[in-house]
Amino acid sequence: MMYYFGVEADQALPDVTRNVEFPDGKYVVIEGSANELTGAMFGQVLNEVSDYAYVGGPNAVVVTEQGADQVSGKMIVPVVAK
């Protein structure tokens, strides 16, 4: 698994070794235990969304809270209207 550090920027970052652009548009966002988000998103949530589809592209898990026993986060996946 590869991990990246994310930055929301209004302009290009000149010294970035790899720039992953997230498209403008609609996203499905879920919150929960960070180690369960990918399975929940791709195994359940996207199957239940009937008006939109994931067609590939960048997705991300963002850590929002980290405690001694739990890491919480959000998963962000771009979708397009069917």
Distance bins in CASP14 RR format, pairs under 12 A and 6 or more apart:
PFRMAT RR
TARGET T0000
AUTHOR 0000-0000-0000
RMODE 2
METHOD distances of the structure
MODEL  1
1 35 0 0 0 0 0 1 0 0 0 0 0
1 38 0 0 0 0 1 0 0 0 0 0 0
1 61 0 0 0 0 0 1 0 0 0 0 0
2 18 0 0 0 0 1 0 0 0 0 0 0
2 20 0 0 0 0 0 1 0 0 0 0 0
2 60 0 0 0 0 0 1 0 0 0 0 0
2 61 0 0 0 0 0 1 0 0 0 0 0
3 18 0 0 0 0 0 1 0 0 0 0 0
3 34 0 0 0 0 0 1 0 0 0 0 0
3 60 0 0 0 0 0 1 0 0 0 0 0
3 61 0 0 0 0 1 0 0 0 0 0 0
3 62 0 0 0 0 0 1 0 0 0 0 0
3 63 0 0 0 0 0 1 0 0 0 0 0
4 16 0 0 0 0 0 1 0 0 0 0 0
4 17 0 0 0 0 0 1 0 0 0 0 0
4 18 1 0 0 1 0 0 0 0 0 0 0
4 19 0 0 0 0 0 1 0 0 0 0 0
4 20 1 0 0 1 0 0 0 0 0 0 0
4 22 0 0 0 0 0 1 0 0 0 0 0
4 58 0 0 0 0 1 0 0 0 0 0 0
4 59 0 0 0 0 0 1 0 0 0 0 0
4 60 0 0 0 0 1 0 0 0 0 0 0
4 61 0 0 0 0 0 1 0 0 0 0 0
4 62 0 0 0 0 0 1 0 0 0 0 0
5 13 0 0 0 0 0 1 0 0 0 0 0
5 16 0 0 0 0 1 0 0 0 0 0 0
5 17 0 0 0 0 0 1 0 0 0 0 0
5 18 0 0 0 0 0 1 0 0 0 0 0
5 19 0 0 0 0 0 1 0 0 0 0 0
5 20 0 0 0 0 0 1 0 0 0 0 0
5 60 0 0 0 0 0 1 0 0 0 0 0
5 62 0 0 0 0 0 1 0 0 0 0 0
5 63 0 0 0 0 0 1 0 0 0 0 0
6 13 0 0 0 0 0 1 0 0 0 0 0
6 16 0 0 0 0 1 0 0 0 0 0 0
6 18 0 0 0 0 0 1 0 0 0 0 0
6 19 0 0 0 0 0 1 0 0 0 0 0
6 20 0 0 0 0 1 0 0 0 0 0 0
6 21 0 0 0 0 0 1 0 0 0 0 0
6 22 0 0 0 0 1 0 0 0 0 0 0
6 58 0 0 0 0 0 1 0 0 0 0 0
6 60 1 0 0 1 0 0 0 0 0 0 0
6 61 0 0 0 0 0 1 0 0 0 0 0
6 62 0 0 0 0 1 0 0 0 0 0 0
6 63 0 0 0 0 0 1 0 0 0 0 0
6 76 0 0 0 0 0 1 0 0 0 0 0
7 13 1 0 0 1 0 0 0 0 0 0 0
7 15 0 0 0 0 0 1 0 0 0 0 0
7 16 0 0 0 0 1 0 0 0 0 0 0
7 19 0 0 0 0 1 0 0 0 0 0 0
7 20 0 0 0 0 0 1 0 0 0 0 0
7 21 0 0 0 0 0 1 0 0 0 0 0
7 22 0 0 0 0 0 1 0 0 0 0 0
7 60 0 0 0 0 0 1 0 0 0 0 0
7 62 0 0 0 0 0 1 0 0 0 0 0
8 21 0 0 0 0 0 1 0 0 0 0 0
8 22 0 0 0 0 1 0 0 0 0 0 0
8 60 0 0 0 0 0 1 0 0 0 0 0
8 62 0 0 0 0 0 1 0 0 0 0 0
8 76 0 0 0 0 0 1 0 0 0 0 0
9 16 0 0 0 0 1 0 0 0 0 0 0
9 19 0 0 0 0 1 0 0 0 0 0 0
9 20 0 0 0 0 0 1 0 0 0 0 0
9 21 0 0 0 0 0 1 0 0 0 0 0
9 22 0 0 0 0 0 1 0 0 0 0 0
11 19 0 0 0 0 0 1 0 0 0 0 0
12 19 1 0 0 1 0 0 0 0 0 0 0
12 21 0 0 0 0 1 0 0 0 0 0 0
13 19 1 0 0 1 0 0 0 0 0 0 0
13 20 0 0 0 0 0 1 0 0 0 0 0
13 21 0 0 0 0 0 1 0 0 0 0 0
18 58 0 0 0 0 0 1 0 0 0 0 0
19 58 0 0 0 0 0 1 0 0 0 0 0
20 57 0 0 0 0 1 0 0 0 0 0 0
20 58 1 0 1 0 0 0 0 0 0 0 0
20 59 0 0 0 0 1 0 0 0 0 0 0
20 60 0 0 0 0 1 0 0 0 0 0 0
20 78 0 0 0 0 0 1 0 0 0 0 0
21 57 0 0 0 0 1 0 0 0 0 0 0
21 58 1 0 0 1 0 0 0 0 0 0 0
21 60 0 0 0 0 0 1 0 0 0 0 0
21 78 0 0 0 0 0 1 0 0 0 0 0
22 56 0 0 0 0 0 1 0 0 0 0 0
22 57 0 0 0 0 1 0 0 0 0 0 0
22 58 1 0 1 0 0 0 0 0 0 0 0
22 59 0 0 0 0 1 0 0 0 0 0 0
22 60 1 0 0 1 0 0 0 0 0 0 0
22 62 0 0 0 0 0 1 0 0 0 0 0
22 76 1 0 0 1 0 0 0 0 0 0 0
22 77 0 0 0 0 0 1 0 0 0 0 0
22 78 1 0 0 1 0 0 0 0 0 0 0
23 55 0 0 0 0 0 1 0 0 0 0 0
23 56 0 0 0 0 0 1 0 0 0 0 0
23 57 1 0 0 1 0 0 0 0 0 0 0
23 58 0 0 0 0 1 0 0 0 0 0 0
23 59 0 0 0 0 0 1 0 0 0 0 0
23 76 0 0 0 0 0 1 0 0 0 0 0
23 77 0 0 0 0 0 1 0 0 0 0 0
23 78 1 0 1 0 0 0 0 0 0 0 0
23 79 0 0 0 0 0 1 0 0 0 0 0
23 80 0 0 0 0 1 0 0 0 0 0 0
24 78 0 0 0 0 1 0 0 0 0 0 0
24 80 0 0 0 0 0 1 0 0 0 0 0
25 52 0 0 0 0 0 1 0 0 0 0 0
25 76 0 0 0 0 0 1 0 0 0 0 0
25 77 0 0 0 0 0 1 0 0 0 0 0
25 78 1 0 0 1 0 0 0 0 0 0 0
25 79 0 0 0 0 1 0 0 0 0 0 0
25 80 0 0 0 0 1 0 0 0 0 0 0
25 81 0 0 0 0 1 0 0 0 0 0 0
26 49 0 0 0 0 0 1 0 0 0 0 0
26 51 0 0 0 0 1 0 0 0 0 0 0
26 52 1 0 0 1 0 0 0 0 0 0 0
26 53 0 0 0 0 0 1 0 0 0 0 0
26 54 0 0 0 0 0 1 0 0 0 0 0
26 55 0 0 0 0 0 1 0 0 0 0 0
26 76 0 0 0 0 0 1 0 0 0 0 0
26 77 0 0 0 0 1 0 0 0 0 0 0
26 78 1 0 0 1 0 0 0 0 0 0 0
26 79 1 0 1 0 0 0 0 0 0 0 0
26 80 1 0 0 1 0 0 0 0 0 0 0
26 81 1 0 0 1 0 0 0 0 0 0 0
26 82 0 0 0 0 0 1 0 0 0 0 0
27 41 0 0 0 0 0 1 0 0 0 0 0
27 45 0 0 0 0 0 1 0 0 0 0 0
27 46 0 0 0 0 0 1 0 0 0 0 0
27 49 0 0 0 0 0 1 0 0 0 0 0
27 52 0 0 0 0 1 0 0 0 0 0 0
27 54 0 0 0 0 1 0 0 0 0 0 0
27 57 0 0 0 0 0 1 0 0 0 0 0
27 58 0 0 0 0 0 1 0 0 0 0 0
27 59 0 0 0 0 1 0 0 0 0 0 0
27 60 0 0 0 0 1 0 0 0 0 0 0
27 62 0 0 0 0 0 1 0 0 0 0 0
27 74 0 0 0 0 0 1 0 0 0 0 0
27 75 0 0 0 0 1 0 0 0 0 0 0
27 76 1 0 1 0 0 0 0 0 0 0 0
27 77 1 0 0 1 0 0 0 0 0 0 0
27 78 1 0 1 0 0 0 0 0 0 0 0
27 79 1 0 0 1 0 0 0 0 0 0 0
27 80 0 0 0 0 0 1 0 0 0 0 0
28 37 0 0 0 0 0 1 0 0 0 0 0
28 40 0 0 0 0 0 1 0 0 0 0 0
28 41 1 0 0 1 0 0 0 0 0 0 0
28 42 0 0 0 0 0 1 0 0 0 0 0
28 44 0 0 0 0 0 1 0 0 0 0 0
28 45 1 0 0 1 0 0 0 0 0 0 0
28 46 1 0 0 1 0 0 0 0 0 0 0
28 47 0 0 0 0 0 1 0 0 0 0 0
28 48 0 0 0 0 1 0 0 0 0 0 0
28 49 1 0 0 1 0 0 0 0 0 0 0
28 50 0 0 0 0 0 1 0 0 0 0 0
28 51 0 0 0 0 0 1 0 0 0 0 0
28 52 1 0 0 1 0 0 0 0 0 0 0
28 53 0 0 0 0 0 1 0 0 0 0 0
28 54 1 0 0 1 0 0 0 0 0 0 0
28 59 0 0 0 0 1 0 0 0 0 0 0
28 60 0 0 0 0 0 1 0 0 0 0 0
28 74 0 0 0 0 0 1 0 0 0 0 0
28 75 0 0 0 0 1 0 0 0 0 0 0
28 76 1 0 0 1 0 0 0 0 0 0 0
28 77 1 0 1 0 0 0 0 0 0 0 0
28 78 0 0 0 0 1 0 0 0 0 0 0
28 79 1 0 1 0 0 0 0 0 0 0 0
28 80 0 0 0 0 0 1 0 0 0 0 0
29 37 0 0 0 0 0 1 0 0 0 0 0
29 40 0 0 0 0 0 1 0 0 0 0 0
29 41 0 0 0 0 1 0 0 0 0 0 0
29 45 0 0 0 0 1 0 0 0 0 0 0
29 49 0 0 0 0 0 1 0 0 0 0 0
29 59 0 0 0 0 0 1 0 0 0 0 0
29 60 0 0 0 0 0 1 0 0 0 0 0
29 61 0 0 0 0 0 1 0 0 0 0 0
29 62 0 0 0 0 1 0 0 0 0 0 0
29 64 0 0 0 0 0 1 0 0 0 0 0
29 73 0 0 0 0 0 1 0 0 0 0 0
29 74 1 0 1 0 0 0 0 0 0 0 0
29 75 1 0 0 1 0 0 0 0 0 0 0
29 76 1 0 1 0 0 0 0 0 0 0 0
29 77 1 0 0 1 0 0 0 0 0 0 0
29 78 0 0 0 0 0 1 0 0 0 0 0
29 79 0 0 0 0 0 1 0 0 0 0 0
30 36 0 0 0 0 1 0 0 0 0 0 0
30 37 1 0 0 1 0 0 0 0 0 0 0
30 38 0 0 0 0 0 1 0 0 0 0 0
30 39 0 0 0 0 0 1 0 0 0 0 0
30 40 1 0 0 1 0 0 0 0 0 0 0
30 41 1 0 1 0 0 0 0 0 0 0 0
30 42 0 0 0 0 0 1 0 0 0 0 0
30 43 0 0 0 0 0 1 0 0 0 0 0
30 44 0 0 0 0 1 0 0 0 0 0 0
30 45 1 0 1 0 0 0 0 0 0 0 0
30 46 0 0 0 0 1 0 0 0 0 0 0
30 48 0 0 0 0 0 1 0 0 0 0 0
30 49 0 0 0 0 0 1 0 0 0 0 0
30 59 0 0 0 0 0 1 0 0 0 0 0
30 60 0 0 0 0 0 1 0 0 0 0 0
30 61 0 0 0 0 1 0 0 0 0 0 0
30 62 0 0 0 0 0 1 0 0 0 0 0
30 64 0 0 0 0 0 1 0 0 0 0 0
30 72 0 0 0 0 0 1 0 0 0 0 0
30 73 0 0 0 0 1 0 0 0 0 0 0
30 74 1 0 0 1 0 0 0 0 0 0 0
30 75 1 0 1 0 0 0 0 0 0 0 0
30 76 0 0 0 0 1 0 0 0 0 0 0
30 77 0 0 0 0 1 0 0 0 0 0 0
31 37 0 0 0 0 1 0 0 0 0 0 0
31 40 0 0 0 0 1 0 0 0 0 0 0
31 41 0 0 0 0 0 1 0 0 0 0 0
31 45 0 0 0 0 0 1 0 0 0 0 0
31 61 0 0 0 0 0 1 0 0 0 0 0
31 62 0 0 0 0 1 0 0 0 0 0 0
31 63 0 0 0 0 0 1 0 0 0 0 0
31 64 1 0 0 1 0 0 0 0 0 0 0
31 65 0 0 0 0 1 0 0 0 0 0 0
31 72 1 0 0 1 0 0 0 0 0 0 0
31 73 1 0 1 0 0 0 0 0 0 0 0
31 74 1 0 1 0 0 0 0 0 0 0 0
31 75 0 0 0 0 1 0 0 0 0 0 0
31 76 0 0 0 0 0 1 0 0 0 0 0
32 38 0 0 0 0 0 1 0 0 0 0 0
32 39 0 0 0 0 0 1 0 0 0 0 0
32 40 1 0 0 1 0 0 0 0 0 0 0
32 41 0 0 0 0 0 1 0 0 0 0 0
32 45 0 0 0 0 0 1 0 0 0 0 0
32 61 0 0 0 0 1 0 0 0 0 0 0
32 62 0 0 0 0 0 1 0 0 0 0 0
32 63 0 0 0 0 0 1 0 0 0 0 0
32 64 0 0 0 0 1 0 0 0 0 0 0
32 65 0 0 0 0 1 0 0 0 0 0 0
32 70 0 0 0 0 1 0 0 0 0 0 0
32 71 0 0 0 0 1 0 0 0 0 0 0
32 72 1 0 1 0 0 0 0 0 0 0 0
32 73 1 0 1 0 0 0 0 0 0 0 0
32 74 1 0 0 1 0 0 0 0 0 0 0
32 75 0 0 0 0 1 0 0 0 0 0 0
33 39 0 0 0 0 0 1 0 0 0 0 0
33 40 0 0 0 0 1 0 0 0 0 0 0
33 61 0 0 0 0 0 1 0 0 0 0 0
33 63 0 0 0 0 0 1 0 0 0 0 0
33 64 0 0 0 0 0 1 0 0 0 0 0
33 65 0 0 0 0 0 1 0 0 0 0 0
33 66 0 0 0 0 0 1 0 0 0 0 0
33 67 0 0 0 0 0 1 0 0 0 0 0
33 69 0 0 0 0 0 1 0 0 0 0 0
33 70 1 0 0 1 0 0 0 0 0 0 0
33 71 1 0 0 1 0 0 0 0 0 0 0
33 72 1 0 0 1 0 0 0 0 0 0 0
33 73 1 0 0 1 0 0 0 0 0 0 0
33 74 0 0 0 0 0 1 0 0 0 0 0
33 75 0 0 0 0 0 1 0 0 0 0 0
34 40 0 0 0 0 0 1 0 0 0 0 0
34 41 0 0 0 0 0 1 0 0 0 0 0
34 60 0 0 0 0 0 1 0 0 0 0 0
34 61 1 0 1 0 0 0 0 0 0 0 0
34 62 0 0 0 0 1 0 0 0 0 0 0
34 63 1 0 1 0 0 0 0 0 0 0 0
34 64 0 0 0 0 1 0 0 0 0 0 0
34 65 0 0 0 0 1 0 0 0 0 0 0
34 66 0 0 0 0 1 0 0 0 0 0 0
34 67 0 0 0 0 0 1 0 0 0 0 0
34 70 0 0 0 0 1 0 0 0 0 0 0
34 71 1 0 1 0 0 0 0 0 0 0 0
34 72 1 0 0 1 0 0 0 0 0 0 0
34 73 1 0 1 0 0 0 0 0 0 0 0
34 74 0 0 0 0 1 0 0 0 0 0 0
34 75 0 0 0 0 1 0 0 0 0 0 0
35 61 0 0 0 0 1 0 0 0 0 0 0
35 63 0 0 0 0 0 1 0 0 0 0 0
35 66 0 0 0 0 0 1 0 0 0 0 0
35 69 0 0 0 0 0 1 0 0 0 0 0
35 70 0 0 0 0 1 0 0 0 0 0 0
35 71 1 0 0 1 0 0 0 0 0 0 0
35 72 0 0 0 0 1 0 0 0 0 0 0
35 73 0 0 0 0 1 0 0 0 0 0 0
35 75 0 0 0 0 0 1 0 0 0 0 0
36 42 0 0 0 0 0 1 0 0 0 0 0
36 43 0 0 0 0 0 1 0 0 0 0 0
36 44 0 0 0 0 0 1 0 0 0 0 0
36 45 0 0 0 0 0 1 0 0 0 0 0
36 61 0 0 0 0 0 1 0 0 0 0 0
36 70 0 0 0 0 0 1 0 0 0 0 0
36 71 0 0 0 0 0 1 0 0 0 0 0
36 72 0 0 0 0 0 1 0 0 0 0 0
36 73 0 0 0 0 1 0 0 0 0 0 0
36 75 0 0 0 0 1 0 0 0 0 0 0
37 43 0 0 0 0 0 1 0 0 0 0 0
37 44 0 0 0 0 0 1 0 0 0 0 0
37 45 0 0 0 0 1 0 0 0 0 0 0
37 59 0 0 0 0 1 0 0 0 0 0 0
37 60 0 0 0 0 1 0 0 0 0 0 0
37 61 1 0 1 0 0 0 0 0 0 0 0
37 62 0 0 0 0 1 0 0 0 0 0 0
37 63 0 0 0 0 0 1 0 0 0 0 0
37 64 0 0 0 0 0 1 0 0 0 0 0
37 71 0 0 0 0 0 1 0 0 0 0 0
37 72 0 0 0 0 1 0 0 0 0 0 0
37 73 1 0 0 1 0 0 0 0 0 0 0
37 74 1 0 0 1 0 0 0 0 0 0 0
37 75 1 1 0 0 0 0 0 0 0 0 0
37 76 0 0 0 0 1 0 0 0 0 0 0
37 77 0 0 0 0 1 0 0 0 0 0 0
38 44 0 0 0 0 0 1 0 0 0 0 0
38 45 0 0 0 0 0 1 0 0 0 0 0
38 46 0 0 0 0 0 1 0 0 0 0 0
38 59 0 0 0 0 1 0 0 0 0 0 0
38 60 0 0 0 0 0 1 0 0 0 0 0
38 61 1 0 0 1 0 0 0 0 0 0 0
38 73 0 0 0 0 0 1 0 0 0 0 0
38 74 0 0 0 0 0 1 0 0 0 0 0
38 75 1 0 0 1 0 0 0 0 0 0 0
38 76 0 0 0 0 0 1 0 0 0 0 0
38 77 0 0 0 0 1 0 0 0 0 0 0
39 45 0 0 0 0 1 0 0 0 0 0 0
39 46 0 0 0 0 0 1 0 0 0 0 0
39 47 0 0 0 0 0 1 0 0 0 0 0
39 59 0 0 0 0 0 1 0 0 0 0 0
39 61 0 0 0 0 0 1 0 0 0 0 0
39 75 0 0 0 0 1 0 0 0 0 0 0
39 77 0 0 0 0 0 1 0 0 0 0 0
40 46 0 0 0 0 1 0 0 0 0 0 0
40 47 0 0 0 0 0 1 0 0 0 0 0
40 48 0 0 0 0 0 1 0 0 0 0 0
40 61 0 0 0 0 0 1 0 0 0 0 0
40 73 0 0 0 0 0 1 0 0 0 0 0
40 74 0 0 0 0 0 1 0 0 0 0 0
40 75 1 0 0 1 0 0 0 0 0 0 0
40 77 0 0 0 0 0 1 0 0 0 0 0
41 47 0 0 0 0 1 0 0 0 0 0 0
41 48 0 0 0 0 0 1 0 0 0 0 0
41 49 0 0 0 0 0 1 0 0 0 0 0
41 54 0 0 0 0 1 0 0 0 0 0 0
41 59 1 0 0 1 0 0 0 0 0 0 0
41 60 0 0 0 0 0 1 0 0 0 0 0
41 61 0 0 0 0 1 0 0 0 0 0 0
41 73 0 0 0 0 0 1 0 0 0 0 0
41 74 0 0 0 0 0 1 0 0 0 0 0
41 75 1 0 1 0 0 0 0 0 0 0 0
41 76 0 0 0 0 1 0 0 0 0 0 0
41 77 1 0 1 0 0 0 0 0 0 0 0
41 78 0 0 0 0 0 1 0 0 0 0 0
41 79 0 0 0 0 0 1 0 0 0 0 0
42 48 0 0 0 0 0 1 0 0 0 0 0
42 49 0 0 0 0 0 1 0 0 0 0 0
42 54 0 0 0 0 1 0 0 0 0 0 0
42 56 0 0 0 0 0 1 0 0 0 0 0
42 59 0 0 0 0 1 0 0 0 0 0 0
42 61 0 0 0 0 0 1 0 0 0 0 0
42 75 0 0 0 0 1 0 0 0 0 0 0
42 77 0 0 0 0 1 0 0 0 0 0 0
43 49 0 0 0 0 0 1 0 0 0 0 0
43 54 0 0 0 0 0 1 0 0 0 0 0
43 75 0 0 0 0 0 1 0 0 0 0 0
43 77 0 0 0 0 0 1 0 0 0 0 0
44 75 0 0 0 0 0 1 0 0 0 0 0
45 52 0 0 0 0 0 1 0 0 0 0 0
45 54 0 0 0 0 1 0 0 0 0 0 0
45 59 0 0 0 0 0 1 0 0 0 0 0
45 75 0 0 0 0 1 0 0 0 0 0 0
45 76 0 0 0 0 0 1 0 0 0 0 0
45 77 0 0 0 0 1 0 0 0 0 0 0
45 79 0 0 0 0 0 1 0 0 0 0 0
46 52 0 0 0 0 1 0 0 0 0 0 0
46 53 1 0 0 1 0 0 0 0 0 0 0
46 54 1 0 1 0 0 0 0 0 0 0 0
46 55 0 0 0 0 0 1 0 0 0 0 0
46 56 0 0 0 0 0 1 0 0 0 0 0
46 59 0 0 0 0 0 1 0 0 0 0 0
46 75 0 0 0 0 0 1 0 0 0 0 0
46 77 1 0 0 1 0 0 0 0 0 0 0
46 78 0 0 0 0 0 1 0 0 0 0 0
46 79 1 0 0 1 0 0 0 0 0 0 0
46 82 0 0 0 0 0 1 0 0 0 0 0
47 53 0 0 0 0 0 1 0 0 0 0 0
47 54 0 0 0 0 0 1 0 0 0 0 0
49 77 0 0 0 0 1 0 0 0 0 0 0
49 79 1 0 0 1 0 0 0 0 0 0 0
49 80 0 0 0 0 0 1 0 0 0 0 0
49 81 0 0 0 0 0 1 0 0 0 0 0
49 82 0 0 0 0 1 0 0 0 0 0 0
50 79 0 0 0 0 0 1 0 0 0 0 0
50 81 0 0 0 0 0 1 0 0 0 0 0
50 82 1 0 0 1 0 0 0 0 0 0 0
51 79 0 0 0 0 1 0 0 0 0 0 0
51 80 0 0 0 0 0 1 0 0 0 0 0
51 81 1 0 0 1 0 0 0 0 0 0 0
51 82 1 0 0 1 0 0 0 0 0 0 0
52 77 0 0 0 0 1 0 0 0 0 0 0
52 78 0 0 0 0 1 0 0 0 0 0 0
52 79 1 1 0 0 0 0 0 0 0 0 0
52 80 1 0 0 1 0 0 0 0 0 0 0
52 81 1 0 1 0 0 0 0 0 0 0 0
52 82 1 0 0 1 0 0 0 0 0 0 0
53 77 0 0 0 0 0 1 0 0 0 0 0
53 78 0 0 0 0 0 1 0 0 0 0 0
53 79 1 0 0 1 0 0 0 0 0 0 0
53 80 1 0 0 1 0 0 0 0 0 0 0
53 81 0 0 0 0 1 0 0 0 0 0 0
53 82 1 0 1 0 0 0 0 0 0 0 0
54 75 0 0 0 0 0 1 0 0 0 0 0
54 76 0 0 0 0 0 1 0 0 0 0 0
54 77 1 0 1 0 0 0 0 0 0 0 0
54 78 1 0 0 1 0 0 0 0 0 0 0
54 79 1 0 1 0 0 0 0 0 0 0 0
54 80 0 0 0 0 1 0 0 0 0 0 0
54 81 0 0 0 0 0 1 0 0 0 0 0
54 82 0 0 0 0 0 1 0 0 0 0 0
55 77 0 0 0 0 0 1 0 0 0 0 0
55 78 0 0 0 0 1 0 0 0 0 0 0
55 79 1 0 0 1 0 0 0 0 0 0 0
55 80 1 0 1 0 0 0 0 0 0 0 0
55 81 0 0 0 0 0 1 0 0 0 0 0
55 82 0 0 0 0 0 1 0 0 0 0 0
56 77 0 0 0 0 1 0 0 0 0 0 0
56 78 1 0 0 1 0 0 0 0 0 0 0
56 79 0 0 0 0 1 0 0 0 0 0 0
56 80 0 0 0 0 1 0 0 0 0 0 0
57 76 0 0 0 0 0 1 0 0 0 0 0
57 77 0 0 0 0 1 0 0 0 0 0 0
57 78 1 0 0 1 0 0 0 0 0 0 0
57 79 0 0 0 0 0 1 0 0 0 0 0
57 80 0 0 0 0 0 1 0 0 0 0 0
58 75 0 0 0 0 0 1 0 0 0 0 0
58 76 0 0 0 0 1 0 0 0 0 0 0
58 77 0 0 0 0 1 0 0 0 0 0 0
58 78 1 0 0 1 0 0 0 0 0 0 0
59 74 0 0 0 0 0 1 0 0 0 0 0
59 75 1 0 0 1 0 0 0 0 0 0 0
59 76 1 0 0 1 0 0 0 0 0 0 0
59 77 1 0 1 0 0 0 0 0 0 0 0
59 78 1 0 0 1 0 0 0 0 0 0 0
59 79 0 0 0 0 0 1 0 0 0 0 0
60 73 0 0 0 0 0 1 0 0 0 0 0
60 74 0 0 0 0 1 0 0 0 0 0 0
60 75 1 0 0 1 0 0 0 0 0 0 0
60 76 1 0 1 0 0 0 0 0 0 0 0
60 77 0 0 0 0 1 0 0 0 0 0 0
60 78 0 0 0 0 1 0 0 0 0 0 0
61 71 0 0 0 0 1 0 0 0 0 0 0
61 72 0 0 0 0 0 1 0 0 0 0 0
61 73 1 0 0 1 0 0 0 0 0 0 0
61 74 1 0 0 1 0 0 0 0 0 0 0
61 75 1 0 1 0 0 0 0 0 0 0 0
61 76 1 0 0 1 0 0 0 0 0 0 0
61 77 0 0 0 0 1 0 0 0 0 0 0
62 71 0 0 0 0 0 1 0 0 0 0 0
62 72 0 0 0 0 1 0 0 0 0 0 0
62 73 1 0 1 0 0 0 0 0 0 0 0
62 74 1 0 1 0 0 0 0 0 0 0 0
62 75 1 0 0 1 0 0 0 0 0 0 0
62 76 1 0 0 1 0 0 0 0 0 0 0
62 77 0 0 0 0 0 1 0 0 0 0 0
63 70 0 0 0 0 0 1 0 0 0 0 0
63 71 1 0 1 0 0 0 0 0 0 0 0
63 72 1 0 0 1 0 0 0 0 0 0 0
63 73 1 0 1 0 0 0 0 0 0 0 0
63 74 0 0 0 0 1 0 0 0 0 0 0
63 75 0 0 0 0 0 1 0 0 0 0 0
64 70 0 0 0 0 0 1 0 0 0 0 0
64 71 0 0 0 0 1 0 0 0 0 0 0
64 72 1 0 1 0 0 0 0 0 0 0 0
64 73 1 0 1 0 0 0 0 0 0 0 0
64 74 1 0 1 0 0 0 0 0 0 0 0
64 75 0 0 0 0 0 1 0 0 0 0 0
64 76 0 0 0 0 0 1 0 0 0 0 0
65 71 1 0 0 1 0 0 0 0 0 0 0
65 72 1 0 1 0 0 0 0 0 0 0 0
65 73 1 0 0 1 0 0 0 0 0 0 0
65 74 0 0 0 0 0 1 0 0 0 0 0
66 72 1 0 0 1 0 0 0 0 0 0 0
66 73 0 0 0 0 1 0 0 0 0 0 0
67 73 0 0 0 0 0 1 0 0 0 0 0
END
